[in-house]
Amino acid sequence: MTTHVNLIDERWRPHTDIVGERLDDAYVLADLKSNQIYELNTTGMRLWQLLSDGADYATIRDRLLDEFDVAADALEADIARLAGELADAGLIVRVNDAAPPA
């Protein structure tokens, strides 16, 4: 079961142990503690970048709607699913739960 991530009422950001790099059309994330590697597609990469920038849900939703040819309800479902998967993997954390950046 995927974690429910409430991006509407809560702020989330990448965990400080995660680094990312763009490789062609994909974005690769590496967990520096576990050495686990993850790959995001273009939409996932933009979500990651926006979370890294501290964007709130409305900004994330609006920017992705502007940048991708997708219906709002489908995008909202994709955001919720991907955010849950990122949280389950420990790649993102609630801002109020997060340790300060090193």
Helices and strands as residue ranges (DSSP letters): E 12-14, E 18-23, E 26-31, E 37-40, H 42-52, H 57-67, H 72-88, E 92-94, G 95-97
